[in-house]
Amino acid sequence: MLTGFKNFILKGNVVDLAVAVVIGAAFGAVVTSIVDGLLTPLIGRLFNAKGIEEMAWEGFRYGSVISSVISFLLIAAAIYFIVVVPMNHMIERRNRRLGIDADVKDEAAEDPQIALLTEIRDALRK
């Protein structure tokens, strides 16, 4: 039972879902405060505005878009370095411990039709 649960947790879908929840809940507020309190005023002053949000051209508030993009990039970077990299490292260590070779696993999982089409393509090239 515990082995099945461990396999379920280590599947990519569960990890992806956990990453999405963490992005939305935990890092959203922190990154928003960093962007609104620090980065927005700094970038806004470069363009003689009070903040990025205030930047506009004939009614189009492009500053708001820039602020959202900065928030997204910071959240994505934080999740990548805090969750994804350690998870990949942990899975790699587990595979080494169990003697699972990633290259052999990928070759075995290849679709037989794709292998056949690849052979035909290579034969046609010759």
Beta strands, then each sheet from edge to edge (+ up, - down):
end
